[in-house]
Every structure is written in structure tokens, then in C-alpha cells.
């Protein structure tokens, strides 16, 4: 009995020492326990001012980590998918332009800017805005149109114009089905049981006008060069989809489809549309010439939402899955997070229709990459992407 008591006392003492060591080491390690967020999101119809310093506004996002000379982990994540990559004029003529990456931290909604050359990270806004799902930035990174859900059952889609400094934002109409931005315009799509209406407005939300209507109630839209738009059915393996070009008069011309899992991505100047689809359970990808409707098969295949065009329409960068499984529904399962990929980043030259490996992420980091929200600066020097596996943000010097 006495021996048992002594053993019990020794065990308790060891546990106490272990607990003391644990709290001594980790209490000063910068770990932040965030309380539940009681609001912070603006509500349509009410004041759009977001309280300063609420919730996790002052939480650090983590310093960038240089993995190699060309690859940098900007944020450990997660970040909101959608970034702006801009070229900033150099301070003097002898220096090369700086590249800045603007993004939104998912946990807090704070806006950050990372300068690639200087390797510096700056918090631009500390307004608390948690719950953002996606962001679409103006090309100059001055404003992001962010989207989030609200309501008791999270059935209301809100679209909020969030300035980079966090001040004086405004709402667009609720429950917009899709949104695309350009330098001076915003294209929105409102859908209902009778079809969809696409509207064009200034970036401040004024002078909205209808540009075209269509009978489809589940569609996506984007710009396709000057005075031209791209519209296609929301992608699903279960429903054959089609892609259309729409001119300034609202006239539609089919450029692809009907095909299962169709996703379309127009080039910035509108010369080409990248189209991905599914055939017999496998992904395929092709280019459509918007002037001639000529279709050209490409040597690599992925989902078009895992790609980005260079500003001059000459090049496409894509996250291409390595050995993707065949027993899943593409692209549905990928969008829903039921399947993830191990990607390599490829560069596709439009003129020669050939593909070149840009980055084998697993060799550089010993980790897995599922690329989404790809972006490239106008000069074509820096590629930015989000790793869907953990929400982290990366940059790669091309």
C-alpha cells in the first residue's frame, strides 16, 4: 500500500513537471487563441463600416518563407482565393519595376501586400472581415469585390466592394450568380428561374445597364477582350455544358459544347478561349480561336479554373494534375473538395502549342500542390497561386 502511494506521488510529480515545461515553452511562442467572432461582417442595407480592431484584426499572418531562390511561401494561409499582382514603377530609371501581390487573409479579412523583390510583407488594412469566400481585384489592386454568405441558413450571397485600405466600401445587389472585373467596369450576373441578366457598371457601382440576357439560370460570365463577353453553363460532369461569345449588341455565338464538365477561360485580349471538359472520365483541354472558331487540342489537360493567361494572350500557366484518379466526377468533386490533386505547374505557348514544365512543386518543397487562383503580373515575371490543400499563398519568379 505504501509502495503504491509512493509510485502515485512520483507519477503526479512527473506530470506536473511536464505540464510546467509545456506552458513555459509554448506560452511565449506567439500562439494566438482566437475567441469566437461575433459579427464583423457588413450587412447589406446597413452601414458598411467595419469596426476597427475587432476580433483577430491584430493577429499576425506569418512572415514569408523563401523556399528557394525563385519560390516563396508568402503566407502560411489560409488566404482568400483571388489576388492582384501589379507592377510598380521603380524609384529610379536604372532599377527594374517592383512586383506587388495584394491578398486577403481568410481568418481576419485583413488586406496585405507583399513586394516580391524586397521580400517585405505589409498589412494594408486591419479591418476585421472574416468569412470571405472569394475576391476579385481591380487590376491596380485598389479595390476587391469580395463575396460571403449571410442569413440564418447562410443562403444569401453578398458582394461587397472592399477598398484596399478598408475604408468606405459599398454593396452590390444581393445573390449575384457571378461577377467579373476590368480596369473601369464590373460585369455582374443575376439569375432566377426565368434565366439570367448580365449588367455592366462602373467600378464604383454607378451607371449600371443591362448588356445581355439569356435563358440559362446556372451560368458564369467574364470579359473576353474589348466589347465582348464570355458566358458558359456552370460546369458539371452530370450536365453537358456550352460556351458562348456575346458581342456588345447581346448576340450569342456558340464556340464550344455541349460537353460534360465544360469550363471556359477567355484570354485578356479576347483572341482565344481555353476550354476544358471531360471525356470518358478523363480531362481534356483545347484552345478556340474566337475569330475563326478553329479548335486546337493541347498536349496537357487540367480544369481551366486551374489556369491563368498572360496579359498578351501568348502564354497560359496551369496547374496540371499528376496521375489524377479516374473514379471521380470532374470537375464537381474538385470544386467540392472531395478530391485533391498533386500538380505540377506548366507553361503552354499558344503559338507553338507546346507545353513546358515550369515548377515541380513536390521536388522543391517535398509537399503537395493543388493549384487554384493563379495570377501573373502584366510583365510576365511573377506567377502567384494558392495551394488549395491548405490555403497557403505562393509566388514564383518566372
C-alpha positions as CSV (number, residue, x, y, z in Angstrom):
1,X,0.0,0.0,0.0
2,X,2.8,2.4,1.0
3,X,4.7,1.4,-2.2
4,X,1.7,2.1,-4.3
5,X,1.3,5.5,-2.7
6,X,4.9,6.4,-3.4
7,X,4.6,5.4,-7.0
8,X,1.4,7.5,-7.4
9,X,3.1,10.6,-5.9
10,X,6.1,10.2,-8.3
11,X,3.8,9.9,-11.4
12,X,1.8,13.0,-10.4
13,X,5.1,14.9,-9.8
14,X,6.3,13.9,-13.3
15,X,3.0,15.0,-14.9
16,X,3.2,18.3,-13.1
17,X,6.8,18.9,-14.3
18,X,5.7,18.0,-17.8
19,X,2.8,20.5,-17.7
20,X,5.1,23.2,-16.4
21,X,7.6,22.7,-19.1
22,X,4.9,22.7,-21.8
23,X,3.4,26.0,-20.7
24,X,6.9,27.6,-20.2
25,X,7.9,26.8,-23.8
26,X,4.6,27.5,-25.6
27,X,3.2,30.4,-23.6
28,X,5.7,32.7,-25.3
29,X,5.7,31.1,-28.7
30,X,3.3,33.5,-30.3
31,X,0.3,31.1,-30.4
32,X,-2.9,33.1,-30.5
33,X,-6.2,31.6,-29.3
34,X,-9.0,33.4,-31.2
35,X,-12.3,33.8,-29.5
36,X,-15.5,33.2,-31.5
37,X,-16.2,36.1,-33.8
38,X,-19.4,37.8,-33.0
39,X,-20.1,39.6,-36.3
40,X,-17.7,41.9,-38.1
41,X,-19.2,41.2,-41.5
42,X,-21.1,44.1,-43.0
43,X,-24.8,43.6,-43.6
44,X,-26.5,44.7,-46.8
45,X,-28.8,47.6,-46.2
46,X,-26.9,48.7,-43.1
47,X,-23.8,50.8,-42.6
48,X,-20.9,49.2,-44.4
49,X,-18.3,50.4,-41.8
50,X,-16.4,47.5,-40.3
51,X,-15.3,48.0,-36.7
52,X,-11.6,48.7,-36.3
53,X,-9.5,46.3,-34.2
54,X,-12.3,43.8,-33.6
55,X,-11.8,40.0,-33.4
56,X,-8.5,38.9,-34.9
57,X,-7.6,42.1,-36.7
58,X,-4.2,42.4,-35.0
59,X,-3.3,38.7,-35.4
60,X,-0.1,38.2,-37.5
61,X,-0.3,36.3,-40.8
62,X,3.2,34.9,-40.6
63,X,6.3,36.0,-42.3
64,X,7.1,35.0,-45.9
65,X,9.4,32.0,-46.2
66,X,11.9,31.7,-49.1
67,X,11.9,28.0,-50.1
68,X,14.3,28.6,-53.0
69,X,15.8,31.5,-55.0
70,X,12.6,31.7,-57.1
71,X,9.9,30.1,-54.9
72,X,8.5,31.9,-51.8
73,X,5.7,31.0,-49.4
74,X,4.1,34.4,-48.9
75,X,1.5,33.3,-46.4
76,X,1.2,30.1,-44.5
77,X,-2.5,30.6,-45.0
78,X,-5.2,30.3,-45.5
79,X,-5.9,33.2,-47.8
80,X,-9.0,34.2,-49.8
81,X,-8.7,32.8,-53.3
82,X,-8.1,35.7,-55.7
83,X,-5.1,38.0,-55.7
84,X,-3.9,41.1,-57.5
85,X,-0.4,41.1,-58.9
86,X,0.8,44.5,-60.2
87,X,4.0,46.1,-61.5
88,X,5.1,49.2,-59.5
89,X,7.4,51.7,-61.2
90,X,10.9,51.7,-59.8
91,X,12.2,54.6,-57.7
92,X,14.9,55.3,-60.3
93,X,15.2,54.6,-64.0
94,X,18.1,52.1,-63.5
95,X,16.1,49.8,-61.3
96,X,13.6,47.2,-62.6
97,X,10.0,47.5,-61.7
98,X,8.8,46.0,-58.4
99,X,6.1,43.4,-58.3
100,X,3.5,43.6,-55.5
101,X,1.0,41.0,-54.6
102,X,-2.2,42.1,-52.8
103,X,-4.3,39.5,-51.0
104,X,-6.8,39.0,-48.2
105,X,-6.1,36.8,-45.1
106,X,-9.1,34.5,-44.7
107,X,-9.2,34.4,-40.9
108,X,-9.3,38.1,-40.4
109,X,-10.2,39.7,-43.7
110,X,-7.1,41.9,-43.4
111,X,-5.5,43.1,-46.6
112,X,-1.8,42.5,-47.1
113,X,0.7,43.5,-49.8
114,X,3.9,41.5,-50.5
115,X,6.7,43.1,-52.5
116,X,8.5,40.3,-54.3
117,X,11.8,42.0,-54.9
118,X,12.2,43.5,-51.5
119,X,10.6,40.4,-49.8
120,X,8.6,42.6,-47.5
121,X,5.0,42.0,-46.2
122,X,2.9,44.9,-45.2
123,X,-0.6,45.0,-43.7
124,X,-2.6,47.5,-45.7
125,X,-5.8,47.3,-43.8
126,X,-6.6,45.9,-40.3
127,X,-10.4,46.0,-40.7
128,X,-11.9,42.7,-39.4
129,X,-13.8,41.0,-42.2
130,X,-13.9,37.2,-41.6
131,X,-15.9,34.8,-43.7
132,X,-14.9,36.0,-47.2
133,X,-15.1,33.2,-49.7
134,X,-13.6,34.8,-52.9
135,X,-12.1,38.1,-54.1
136,X,-12.0,39.7,-57.5
137,X,-9.5,42.6,-57.6
138,X,-9.3,45.6,-59.9
139,X,-6.1,45.4,-61.9
140,X,-4.5,48.2,-60.0
141,X,-5.2,46.4,-56.6
142,X,-7.1,49.4,-55.3
143,X,-10.4,47.6,-54.7
144,X,-11.5,44.0,-54.2
145,X,-15.1,42.7,-54.8
146,X,-15.4,40.1,-52.0
147,X,-18.2,37.6,-51.7
148,X,-19.6,36.0,-48.5
149,X,-22.7,34.2,-47.2
150,X,-25.1,35.6,-44.6
151,X,-28.5,34.8,-43.1
152,X,-29.7,32.3,-40.6
153,X,-29.1,29.4,-43.1
154,X,-26.3,31.1,-45.0
155,X,-28.4,31.3,-48.1
156,X,-27.8,34.9,-49.0
157,X,-24.8,35.8,-51.2
158,X,-23.4,39.2,-50.5
159,X,-21.0,41.1,-52.8
160,X,-19.1,43.9,-51.1
161,X,-16.6,46.4,-52.7
162,X,-13.7,46.5,-50.2
163,X,-11.1,49.2,-50.8
164,X,-7.5,48.0,-50.1
165,X,-7.3,50.4,-47.2
166,X,-10.6,49.0,-45.7
167,X,-12.5,52.4,-45.8
168,X,-15.7,53.4,-47.5
169,X,-16.8,50.2,-49.2
170,X,-20.2,49.6,-50.7
171,X,-22.6,46.7,-51.6
172,X,-23.7,45.4,-54.9
173,X,-27.0,43.6,-55.3
174,X,-27.5,40.5,-53.3
175,X,-27.5,37.0,-54.6
176,X,-25.4,37.7,-57.7
177,X,-24.7,34.5,-59.5
178,X,-21.3,35.7,-60.9
179,X,-19.0,38.7,-61.2
180,X,-16.0,39.7,-63.3
181,X,-13.9,42.9,-63.1
182,X,-11.9,45.0,-65.6
183,X,-10.0,48.3,-65.2
184,X,-13.0,50.5,-65.4
185,X,-16.0,48.1,-65.4
186,X,-17.8,45.4,-63.4
187,X,-19.8,42.7,-65.0
188,X,-22.4,41.0,-62.9
189,X,-24.9,38.2,-63.5
190,X,-28.2,38.0,-61.7
191,X,-30.0,34.6,-62.2
192,X,-33.5,33.4,-61.5
193,X,-36.0,30.7,-62.6
194,X,-36.6,32.6,-65.9
195,X,-32.9,32.9,-66.8
196,X,-30.1,35.4,-66.2
197,X,-29.4,39.1,-66.8
198,X,-25.8,40.4,-67.2
199,X,-25.2,44.0,-66.3
200,X,-22.3,46.4,-66.7
201,X,-21.4,49.2,-64.3
202,X,-18.6,51.4,-63.3
203,X,-16.2,50.1,-60.6
204,X,-17.9,52.5,-58.1
205,X,-21.2,50.7,-58.8
206,X,-22.8,53.5,-60.7
207,X,-24.3,53.7,-64.3
208,X,-25.4,50.0,-64.3
209,X,-27.0,48.9,-67.6
210,X,-28.1,45.5,-69.0
211,X,-25.7,44.2,-71.6
212,X,-27.4,40.8,-72.4
213,X,-29.9,38.3,-71.2
214,X,-30.1,34.5,-71.6
215,X,-32.5,31.7,-70.7
216,X,-29.8,29.9,-68.6
217,X,-30.3,30.2,-64.9
218,X,-27.0,28.5,-64.0
219,X,-24.2,30.2,-65.8
220,X,-20.9,32.1,-65.4
221,X,-19.7,35.2,-67.2
222,X,-16.4,37.1,-67.8
223,X,-14.9,39.7,-70.1
224,X,-13.4,38.4,-73.4
225,X,-11.5,41.4,-74.7
226,X,-13.0,44.7,-75.6
227,X,-16.8,44.9,-76.1
228,X,-17.1,41.1,-75.9
229,X,-18.1,38.7,-73.2
230,X,-17.8,35.0,-72.4
231,X,-20.8,33.1,-71.0
232,X,-20.9,29.4,-70.2
233,X,-23.1,27.0,-68.2
234,X,-21.9,26.2,-64.7
235,X,-19.7,23.2,-65.0
236,X,-20.8,19.7,-64.0
237,X,-19.9,16.2,-65.0
238,X,-23.6,15.3,-65.0
239,X,-24.8,18.1,-67.4
240,X,-23.3,18.8,-70.8
241,X,-22.3,22.5,-70.9
242,X,-21.7,25.0,-73.7
243,X,-19.7,28.2,-74.0
244,X,-20.8,31.3,-76.0
245,X,-19.2,34.6,-77.0
246,X,-21.6,37.6,-76.6
247,X,-21.0,40.8,-78.5
248,X,-21.9,44.3,-77.5
249,X,-25.3,44.0,-79.0
250,X,-26.2,40.9,-76.9
251,X,-25.8,38.5,-79.8
252,X,-24.6,34.9,-78.9
253,X,-22.4,32.6,-80.8
254,X,-21.6,29.1,-79.6
255,X,-17.8,28.4,-79.5
256,X,-17.8,25.0,-77.7
257,X,-20.2,22.3,-76.4
258,X,-22.3,20.7,-75.4
259,X,-19.6,18.9,-73.4
260,X,-19.6,17.4,-69.9
261,X,-17.7,19.4,-67.2
262,X,-17.1,22.3,-69.6
263,X,-15.1,25.2,-68.1
264,X,-14.0,28.2,-70.3
265,X,-11.4,30.9,-69.7
266,X,-11.1,33.8,-72.1
267,X,-7.7,35.4,-72.9
268,X,-7.3,39.1,-71.8
269,X,-7.4,40.4,-75.4
270,X,-10.2,38.1,-76.4
271,X,-8.2,36.3,-79.2
272,X,-8.6,32.8,-77.6
273,X,-10.8,30.8,-75.2
274,X,-9.3,28.0,-73.2
275,X,-11.8,25.2,-72.8
276,X,-11.6,22.1,-70.5
277,X,-14.0,19.3,-70.5
278,X,-14.4,15.6,-69.5
279,X,-14.5,12.7,-72.0
280,X,-14.9,9.1,-70.7
281,X,-13.8,10.2,-67.2
282,X,-10.6,11.9,-68.3
283,X,-9.8,15.6,-68.6
284,X,-9.0,17.2,-71.9
285,X,-8.2,20.8,-72.9
286,X,-8.2,22.8,-76.1
287,X,-7.9,26.3,-77.5
288,X,-10.7,28.0,-79.5
289,X,-9.8,30.8,-81.9
290,X,-12.5,33.4,-81.4
291,X,-12.1,34.8,-84.9
292,X,-12.2,31.6,-86.8
293,X,-13.8,29.1,-84.3
294,X,-10.8,26.8,-85.0
295,X,-10.3,24.3,-82.2
296,X,-6.8,23.2,-81.3
297,X,-6.1,20.3,-78.8
298,X,-3.4,20.9,-76.2
299,X,-0.7,18.4,-75.0
300,X,-1.6,18.7,-71.3
301,X,-5.0,18.7,-69.6
302,X,-6.5,20.1,-66.4
303,X,-9.5,22.1,-65.3
304,X,-9.5,25.6,-66.9
305,X,-10.1,27.2,-63.4
306,X,-6.6,26.0,-62.6
307,X,-5.0,28.2,-65.3
308,X,-4.2,31.8,-66.0
309,X,-3.5,33.8,-69.2
310,X,-0.5,36.1,-69.7
311,X,-1.5,39.7,-70.4
312,X,-0.6,39.5,-74.1
313,X,-2.5,36.3,-74.9
314,X,0.7,34.4,-75.8
315,X,1.0,32.1,-72.8
316,X,-1.1,30.1,-70.4
317,X,0.1,28.8,-67.0
318,X,-1.7,25.8,-65.5
319,X,-1.6,23.5,-62.5
320,X,-1.7,20.1,-64.2
321,X,-2.6,17.1,-62.0
322,X,0.0,14.2,-61.9
323,X,-1.8,10.9,-62.3
324,X,-5.4,12.1,-61.5
325,X,-7.8,9.4,-60.4
326,X,-10.4,8.2,-62.9
327,X,-13.1,7.1,-60.5
328,X,-14.4,10.6,-59.6
329,X,-16.7,13.2,-61.2
330,X,-14.7,16.1,-62.7
331,X,-14.8,18.9,-62.1
332,X,-17.6,18.6,-59.4
333,X,-15.6,16.6,-56.9
334,X,-12.6,19.0,-57.1
335,X,-14.8,22.1,-56.5
336,X,-16.5,20.4,-53.6
337,X,-13.2,19.3,-52.0
338,X,-13.9,15.6,-52.4
339,X,-10.7,15.1,-54.3
340,X,-7.4,16.9,-54.4
341,X,-4.6,16.9,-56.9
342,X,-0.8,16.7,-56.9
343,X,0.0,19.3,-59.5
344,X,3.0,20.5,-61.5
345,X,2.9,24.0,-63.0
346,X,3.2,24.0,-66.8
347,X,3.6,26.8,-69.3
348,X,1.7,26.5,-72.6
349,X,2.9,28.6,-75.5
350,X,0.0,29.4,-77.8
351,X,2.0,30.0,-80.9
352,X,3.7,26.6,-80.9
353,X,1.0,24.7,-79.0
354,X,3.7,23.1,-76.8
355,X,3.9,22.7,-73.0
356,X,7.0,23.3,-70.8
357,X,7.3,22.3,-67.2
358,X,7.8,25.4,-65.0
359,X,7.8,24.0,-61.4
360,X,7.7,20.6,-59.9
361,X,6.4,21.7,-56.5
362,X,6.9,18.4,-54.7
363,X,10.6,18.4,-55.6
364,X,11.1,21.9,-54.3
365,X,9.1,21.6,-51.1
366,X,8.5,17.9,-50.5
367,X,4.9,18.8,-50.3
368,X,1.8,18.5,-52.4
369,X,0.3,21.3,-54.5
370,X,-3.3,21.6,-55.7
371,X,-3.1,25.0,-57.6
372,X,-6.0,27.4,-57.8
373,X,-6.5,31.2,-58.1
374,X,-3.4,31.5,-60.4
375,X,-2.3,35.1,-61.3
376,X,0.6,36.6,-63.2
377,X,1.8,40.2,-63.3
378,X,1.3,42.2,-66.5
379,X,5.1,42.0,-67.3
380,X,5.0,38.2,-67.0
381,X,7.8,37.9,-64.4
382,X,6.0,36.5,-61.3
383,X,3.4,33.7,-61.0
384,X,1.2,33.6,-57.9
385,X,-1.0,30.8,-56.8
386,X,-3.0,29.4,-53.9
387,X,-2.4,25.8,-52.7
388,X,-6.0,24.5,-52.3
389,X,-4.7,21.8,-49.9
390,X,-4.0,24.3,-47.1
391,X,-4.9,27.7,-48.4
392,X,-1.3,29.0,-48.5
393,X,-0.2,31.7,-50.9
394,X,3.0,31.3,-53.0
395,X,5.0,33.3,-55.6
396,X,7.4,32.0,-58.2
397,X,9.8,34.1,-60.3
398,X,9.4,33.1,-64.0
